[in-house]
């Protein structure tokens, strides 16, 4: 009886080895190793830091630019703006219909 059980176990093991992976199986070769994770994390953190510094610099530049902007001087009284001549609107005349 032990020979039969051992033969069944060997056949079952061989069947497991030759079985194709199912839809839910995770491939072992595509797994990310632990050595690759810190490099990805470091690159992500570097991108966040560069973005934060860039946004901070942009905000500081905008803030200083608005404060240092020269105010517009009022026009001098010597230079008068050019006068615009008023043009009358054209008159539309509609002829009256003839009397019956």
WOLINKA-V472240 format. One record per run of one state. SS is the DSSP state (2 for helix, 1 for strand, 0 for the rest). FROM is the first residue (numbers start at 1). TO is the last residue. If there is no record, write none. Layout:
SS,FROM,TO / SS,FROM,TO
This chain:
0,1,1 / 2,2,18 / 0,19,33 / 2,34,68 / 0,69,100
